[in-house]
């Protein structure tokens, strides 16, 4: 009977670092494998379908790209299990992959150049490799357990110290947040962030937003409805670039859950001190936690 190899993680192990670097190469290779078809489809006449609601867009290109990524990963690392946004969980290997073939599908479908491919490898609950690829800009953000890079150059975050001078990326609120928090409360939360931060942007891809924080191009990002395939790679890239990732449970997962499995987050670069963002985001999370427990 064939058995699946399990790994005991030692962050100082040369063996784990070697494996991490190999998995990073697989992640970047898989992302590059879908570059040409996605760029060919971008700004073409794309048919759009919807999943949960009219705000949850999917295209045939998401599904085709995920199929290509799955095949690439399994060819290069058969000991894999793959969770994809479109195809769900497949496989039974020791290495768990999280794949978002197009994070920012609504942007992709409408011709807005803020979308990416996000791929992460996880062993025993720890993200050990990740890649976030922006095909339009030709930017490959990647990380092993030791370091992050942008197009193979070292990546370091940097944020302005005070939030009144900072740029925040957030998609909050969307229609779902109106339903969960109440329209008046959600708009009041957004208003406080708009008044506090120098600039607030809503570009529409959690993975790429966090990657921009890791690169120092934005000071902070916050999300309140993400999935593991959106953020798993981004958590490692940001942390290894010197940034901070704070997970938010939002009443969806137990306290102490693995950060990339939490549906919310605050992401900041090195040097950030943003008390208003922390207070507002934590309040949203604690209110949802309380309602879920009632």
C-alpha positions as CSV (number, residue, x, y, z in Angstrom):
1,X,0.0,0.0,0.0
2,X,1.4,3.4,-1.0
3,X,1.8,5.9,1.9
4,X,1.8,9.7,1.7
5,X,5.0,11.3,3.1
6,X,4.4,13.7,5.9
7,X,6.8,16.5,6.8
8,X,7.8,17.7,10.2
9,X,8.6,21.3,9.9
10,X,11.8,22.8,11.2
11,X,12.1,26.4,10.0
12,X,15.9,26.2,10.4
13,X,16.1,23.0,8.4
14,X,18.3,23.1,5.2
15,X,16.1,20.3,3.9
16,X,12.9,22.4,4.3
17,X,14.5,25.5,2.7
18,X,15.6,23.4,-0.3
19,X,12.1,22.0,-0.6
20,X,10.6,25.5,-0.1
21,X,12.7,26.9,-2.9
22,X,11.7,24.0,-5.2
23,X,8.0,24.6,-4.4
24,X,8.4,28.3,-5.1
25,X,9.9,27.5,-8.5
26,X,6.9,25.2,-9.2
27,X,4.5,28.0,-8.1
28,X,6.2,30.6,-10.4
29,X,6.3,28.1,-13.3
30,X,2.6,27.3,-12.9
31,X,1.8,31.0,-12.9
32,X,3.9,31.7,-16.0
33,X,2.2,28.7,-17.7
34,X,-1.1,30.7,-18.0
35,X,0.5,34.0,-18.9
36,X,0.0,33.9,-22.7
37,X,-3.6,32.6,-22.7
38,X,-4.7,35.1,-20.0
39,X,-3.0,38.1,-21.8
40,X,-4.6,37.0,-25.1
41,X,-8.0,36.9,-23.4
42,X,-7.6,40.2,-21.5
43,X,-9.5,43.1,-23.1
44,X,-11.2,40.8,-25.6
45,X,-14.9,40.0,-25.8
46,X,-15.3,37.9,-22.6
47,X,-18.5,36.2,-21.6
48,X,-19.2,36.5,-17.9
49,X,-21.0,34.2,-15.5
50,X,-21.9,34.7,-11.9
51,X,-21.5,32.5,-8.8
52,X,-22.9,33.6,-5.5
53,X,-24.4,36.9,-6.8
54,X,-24.0,39.6,-9.4
55,X,-20.9,40.8,-7.6
56,X,-19.1,37.3,-7.9
57,X,-17.9,37.1,-11.4
58,X,-16.3,34.1,-13.2
59,X,-15.2,33.5,-16.8
60,X,-14.2,30.4,-18.8
61,X,-10.6,31.7,-18.6
62,X,-10.6,31.3,-14.8
63,X,-11.5,27.6,-15.2
64,X,-9.1,27.0,-18.1
65,X,-6.2,28.7,-16.2
66,X,-6.9,26.7,-13.1
67,X,-6.9,23.4,-15.1
68,X,-3.5,24.4,-16.5
69,X,-2.1,25.3,-13.1
70,X,-3.4,22.0,-11.6
71,X,-1.8,20.0,-14.3
72,X,1.5,21.8,-14.0
73,X,1.7,21.3,-10.2
74,X,0.8,17.6,-10.4
75,X,3.4,17.0,-13.1
76,X,6.2,18.6,-11.1
77,X,5.0,17.5,-7.6
78,X,2.7,14.5,-7.6
79,X,2.6,14.5,-3.8
80,X,0.1,17.3,-3.9
81,X,-3.5,18.3,-2.9
82,X,-4.9,21.3,-4.7
83,X,-7.6,23.6,-3.5
84,X,-8.7,25.9,-6.4
85,X,-11.2,28.7,-6.4
86,X,-13.1,27.1,-9.3
87,X,-12.5,23.4,-9.0
88,X,-12.5,22.8,-5.2
89,X,-10.2,20.3,-3.6
90,X,-8.5,17.5,-5.5
91,X,-5.7,15.0,-4.7
92,X,-4.5,13.5,-1.5
93,X,-0.8,14.5,-1.3
94,X,1.1,15.9,1.7
95,X,1.6,19.3,0.0
96,X,-1.5,21.5,0.1
97,X,-1.8,24.1,-2.7
98,X,-4.1,27.1,-2.8
99,X,-4.7,28.4,-6.3
100,X,-6.6,31.5,-7.5
101,X,-6.2,31.5,-11.3
102,X,-7.4,35.1,-11.6
103,X,-7.7,37.1,-8.4
104,X,-9.6,40.2,-9.6
105,X,-11.8,38.5,-12.2
106,X,-14.2,41.4,-12.4
107,X,-11.3,43.7,-13.4
108,X,-10.0,41.1,-15.8
109,X,-13.4,40.8,-17.5
110,X,-13.8,44.5,-17.8
111,X,-10.3,45.3,-19.0
112,X,-9.0,46.9,-15.8
113,X,-5.3,46.0,-15.4
114,X,-5.4,45.0,-11.7
115,X,-5.6,41.2,-11.5
116,X,-3.2,38.4,-10.8
117,X,-2.5,34.7,-10.5
118,X,-2.0,33.6,-6.9
119,X,-0.5,30.2,-5.9
120,X,0.7,29.0,-2.5
121,X,2.2,25.7,-1.2
122,X,1.4,24.7,2.4
123,X,2.9,21.9,4.5
124,X,1.4,21.0,7.9
125,X,-0.5,24.3,8.0
126,X,2.5,26.5,7.2
127,X,2.8,28.5,4.0
128,X,6.3,27.5,2.7
129,X,6.2,29.0,-0.8
130,X,4.1,31.4,-2.8
131,X,3.8,33.3,-6.1
132,X,1.6,36.3,-7.1
133,X,2.0,37.1,-10.8
134,X,0.7,40.2,-12.5
135,X,0.9,39.3,-16.2
136,X,0.0,42.8,-17.5
137,X,2.8,44.5,-15.6
138,X,5.2,41.5,-15.9
139,X,5.7,41.4,-12.1
140,X,6.4,38.1,-10.3
141,X,6.1,38.4,-6.5
142,X,7.4,35.2,-4.9
143,X,8.6,33.9,-1.6
144,X,10.2,30.8,0.0
145,X,10.4,30.4,3.8
146,X,13.5,32.6,3.9
147,X,12.9,35.7,1.7
148,X,10.6,37.5,-0.7
149,X,11.4,38.8,-4.1
150,X,10.0,40.8,-7.0
151,X,11.3,39.5,-10.4
152,X,14.1,37.8,-8.5
153,X,15.2,40.9,-6.7
154,X,14.9,41.2,-2.9
155,X,11.6,42.6,-1.8
156,X,11.2,44.9,1.3
157,X,8.1,46.7,2.5
158,X,8.1,50.2,3.7
159,X,5.2,52.3,5.0
160,X,4.9,55.9,6.1
161,X,4.7,56.0,9.9
162,X,1.4,57.9,10.4
163,X,-1.9,57.0,8.8
164,X,-2.8,60.6,8.0
165,X,0.0,60.4,5.3
166,X,-0.7,56.8,4.3
167,X,-2.4,55.1,1.4
168,X,-4.9,52.3,2.3
169,X,-6.3,49.7,-0.1
170,X,-9.6,48.2,0.9
171,X,-12.7,46.8,-0.8
172,X,-14.9,47.6,2.2
173,X,-17.8,48.0,2.1
174,X,-19.4,45.9,-0.6
175,X,-23.1,44.9,-0.6
176,X,-22.3,41.9,1.6
177,X,-20.9,44.2,4.2
178,X,-24.2,46.2,4.2
179,X,-26.1,43.0,4.9
180,X,-23.7,41.9,7.6
181,X,-22.9,45.2,9.4
182,X,-25.9,47.4,8.4
183,X,-25.6,50.1,5.7
184,X,-25.2,53.0,8.1
185,X,-22.5,51.4,10.2
186,X,-20.6,50.2,7.2
187,X,-20.7,53.6,5.5
188,X,-19.7,55.2,8.8
189,X,-16.7,52.8,9.0
190,X,-15.7,53.7,5.5
191,X,-16.1,57.4,6.2
192,X,-13.8,57.2,9.1
193,X,-11.1,55.5,7.0
194,X,-11.6,58.0,4.2
195,X,-11.2,61.0,6.6
196,X,-8.2,59.5,8.4
197,X,-6.0,58.2,5.6
198,X,-4.4,60.5,3.0
199,X,-5.6,58.2,0.2
200,X,-8.0,55.2,0.0
201,X,-8.2,53.0,-3.0
202,X,-10.5,50.1,-4.1
203,X,-8.6,48.3,-6.9
204,X,-10.2,44.9,-6.5
205,X,-7.7,42.1,-5.9
206,X,-6.7,41.1,-2.4
207,X,-3.6,39.2,-3.4
208,X,-2.2,42.0,-5.6
209,X,-3.1,44.6,-3.0
210,X,-1.1,42.9,-0.3
211,X,1.7,42.4,-2.8
212,X,1.8,46.1,-3.4
213,X,2.0,46.6,0.4
214,X,4.9,44.2,0.4
215,X,6.6,46.2,-2.3
216,X,6.1,49.5,-0.5
217,X,3.8,50.9,-3.2
218,X,0.9,51.1,-0.7
219,X,1.1,51.5,3.1
220,X,-1.8,49.2,4.2
221,X,-4.5,46.9,2.9
222,X,-7.6,45.5,4.7
223,X,-10.1,42.9,3.6
224,X,-13.3,41.5,5.1
225,X,-14.3,38.6,2.8
226,X,-11.3,36.7,1.5
227,X,-10.6,33.0,1.0
228,X,-7.4,31.0,1.5
229,X,-6.6,31.0,-2.2
230,X,-6.8,34.8,-2.2
231,X,-4.2,35.4,0.5
232,X,-2.1,32.4,1.3
233,X,0.7,33.3,-1.0
234,X,0.4,37.0,0.0
235,X,0.8,36.3,3.7
236,X,4.3,34.8,3.2
237,X,5.4,37.4,0.7
238,X,4.4,40.2,3.0
239,X,5.9,38.7,6.2
240,X,9.2,37.9,4.5
241,X,9.3,41.5,3.2
242,X,9.1,42.8,6.7
243,X,5.4,43.6,6.8
244,X,2.7,42.5,9.3
245,X,-0.4,40.4,8.6
246,X,-3.1,40.4,11.2
247,X,-6.0,37.9,10.6
248,X,-9.6,38.8,11.4
249,X,-12.0,35.9,12.2
250,X,-15.2,37.9,11.4
251,X,-17.4,35.3,13.1
252,X,-16.6,32.7,10.4
253,X,-13.7,30.7,12.0
254,X,-12.6,30.0,15.6
255,X,-10.2,32.4,17.4
256,X,-6.6,31.3,16.8
257,X,-7.3,29.9,13.3
258,X,-4.4,29.8,10.8
259,X,-4.1,33.3,9.4
260,X,-4.6,32.5,5.8
261,X,-7.8,30.6,6.7
262,X,-9.3,33.7,8.3
263,X,-11.8,35.7,6.1
264,X,-10.4,39.1,7.1
265,X,-7.0,40.8,7.5
266,X,-5.0,43.9,8.1
267,X,-1.8,44.1,6.1
268,X,0.8,46.8,6.8
269,X,4.3,47.5,5.7
270,X,7.3,48.0,7.9
271,X,7.1,51.1,10.0
272,X,3.3,51.5,10.0
273,X,1.4,52.6,13.0
274,X,-2.3,52.9,12.1
275,X,-4.5,52.9,15.2
276,X,-7.7,54.0,13.4
277,X,-7.4,51.2,10.8
278,X,-6.8,48.7,13.6
279,X,-9.7,50.0,15.7
280,X,-12.2,50.0,12.8
281,X,-11.2,46.6,11.4
282,X,-11.1,44.9,14.8
283,X,-14.4,46.4,15.7
284,X,-16.0,45.0,12.5
285,X,-14.5,41.6,13.3
286,X,-15.5,41.6,17.0
287,X,-19.1,42.6,16.2
288,X,-19.4,39.8,13.7
289,X,-17.8,37.4,16.2
290,X,-20.4,38.4,18.8
291,X,-23.4,38.0,16.4
292,X,-22.1,34.6,15.3
293,X,-21.8,33.5,19.0
294,X,-25.3,34.7,20.0
